[in-house]
């Protein structure tokens, strides 16, 4: 399984740190020449590999960590995203009329034709996402939502490899609404830092 992060701003850096911390190779790309951010990638860790956008989208699982307004341009990198699992780590306060009344991830899914789309890793602020998720005797939670039930399992497995505790909220318009902004208001779980601790077996 191969991984890529499209976008190397604060969220992209935070995700790259999670991969580097666990010694997992990941490609990072922007619309710029990879030489322009190669030193930044090297500073994160040796498993963070700068690539062109065309090279990065060859990965199996791809994080979308660009500005929401830029996602349509990224979608043009492939004529068909069939077989790709796309993790929408973006947030937007775009008004409902611009999104046709849909959750923003549903709009993204339309742009990336054929992709298996999962909303995830977006509810944590970049500074928190960049931290070691092993805290307070448990693991930091990442919230996942998707209209494609088969897509959630590989993303949840990756989240666990990165040290997080994944929680599946269900469909985008159902539990997923908790991690989507709507009509200029952040969803109730956006920016909430949650932890999951092992459940102790009851004493018999």
N, C-alpha and C positions, 0 to 999 in steps of 0.2 A: 504494500500500500504506500502510495506517495502523497505528499502534502505540499500545499502552497498557500501563501498569504498574499493577496493582492491589496496593495496599500501598505505604506510603511511610515504612517504617521504615529500618533500616540498609541492607538489600538493595535496597529500592526506591530509596533515595537513590543508591546506588552505580550502579544501572542507569540512573537518570536522568542522572547525570554522564556516562556513556558516550554517551548520545544528545546531550547538550548539547555535549560535546567535539567531536562530529562534525557539529554543526549540523543534527540530524535532529529533527523535531517528534515529540513523544510526549505522550500524555495521561497524567496520574497521578490516581489516585482511591483513596479509602478509603471506609469506610462513613459517614464524617463529611461535613459540609458543606464543599465545596472552599474556601470563604472562610477556614476555620480553618487551612489549610496553604498558602494562596496565597503568603504571604511566604517560606516555606521553598522552594517551587517556584521563585519568582522568583530566589532566591539561587543556585540551581543553574544557571539559564540561561534565556534568553528562549524557547527552543524547548520548555521543559517547561511544559505547560499543565494547570493544575488543573481537574478536571471532577468531576461527580457519577459515581457508580458506573454509573448507567443510561446516561449519555452515553459513558463510557469503554469499556464493553463493545461498543460499535458498531465498534470497531477490528477490523482483519483479524487482526493478531497481538497476542496479549495475554500479558504476563508475570504470573504468579501469584506474588506476593511477600509474601503474608500469613502469619500463623502457620498451621501445618498444621491446627490445630483449627478455624480459621475458614473453610476452603475451602468447606465445604458451604453456609455462609451466602452466600458470594459466588456460588455456583452458582445460587442462586435468582434472580439478577438477570436471567436469561433462561430462558424455558421450554425452549428448544432451542438448543444451541450449534453446530448444524450449520454448516459452512463456516468456523468460527473455528479458528485455530491457537493452541493454548494452550501456553505454556512454563512448566513446573512448576519454579520456582526455589526451592522449599521443601525443608526437611529436617525429619525427625522421628525421635525415638528411641522412638516408640510400640511397645509389645510386639507380637509377631506375632499373638497372639490378637485384638488390636484391629483388625488389618489383614487378617484372614482368611488369614494366611499369604502374602499378596501383597506385591510391592514397593509402597511408598507411592504411587508414581505411577499404578499400576494402580487403586488405590482412588480416586484423584483423577479418573481417566478415567471411572470409573463415575458419579461425581457430575456431571460436565460432559457430559451426553448429546449425542452427535454431534460433539464437538470432536475435532480432530486434536491429540493430545497429545504433546509432546516434553519429556523431562526434560533440563534444561540450566541452565547458569550457577549451579548450586547448590553445586558442589564448592569454590568459592573463598570464603574469608572476605570479609565485606563490605569491610573496609579494603583488601584486595588487589584485589577486583573494582572498586573505585572508582578505582584508579590507571590511568594511561595504560598500555595493554597493549603498547605498543612498547618492549621492553626487551631488553638484552643482544644487540642485533643481530638480534632476532627478534620474535615476537609471543606474547603470553600465550595459552595454550590454554584453550578452553572445551569441555567434554565433553558430548556429546549422546547421548541414547538414546531409542528409541521403538519401539513395536510397529506403528507406521504409517510405513512406509518413505517414502511420498510426503510426509510432513510434515517430514522432516528437512531436505530441500533448501532450502526458504525460510528456515528458522531458521538454517541454516549460512550462507546468503547474508547474512542480517542480521548475524550474528556477525562476518563479514568486513567489512561496512560499518562496524561499531563498532570495528574495529581488531584483533579477536581472530582466533585460528587455531582453527577448529572441528575437532573429531575425533569421528567417529561411532563409538560403542561397540556399536551394534546394538540388539537387542531389550532390553526392560526386565529380563527375567529372565535374560538372558545377560550381555553386557558391561555392561548397565545396572546390574547388581548391584554393580558396583565403585563406583558413586556413590549407592548407597542404604544407609541404616543398616539393620541387621537384628538383631533381638533385643537391642536396647540397645547395639549396637556399630556405630561408624561404618564405612562401606565403605572399602576400602583407598585409594581415590583421593580421598576427601573431604578437603578442606583441603590437598591437594598442589598446589603452585604450579609448573606445567609451562610450558615454552617451546618453540616450534618455530622453527627457523632455516631459511632457504632452503638447499636442497641444491645444492652447487656441482657443476657439470658436470665429469666426470672429464677429466683432461688427456690428450690423445691424443698 
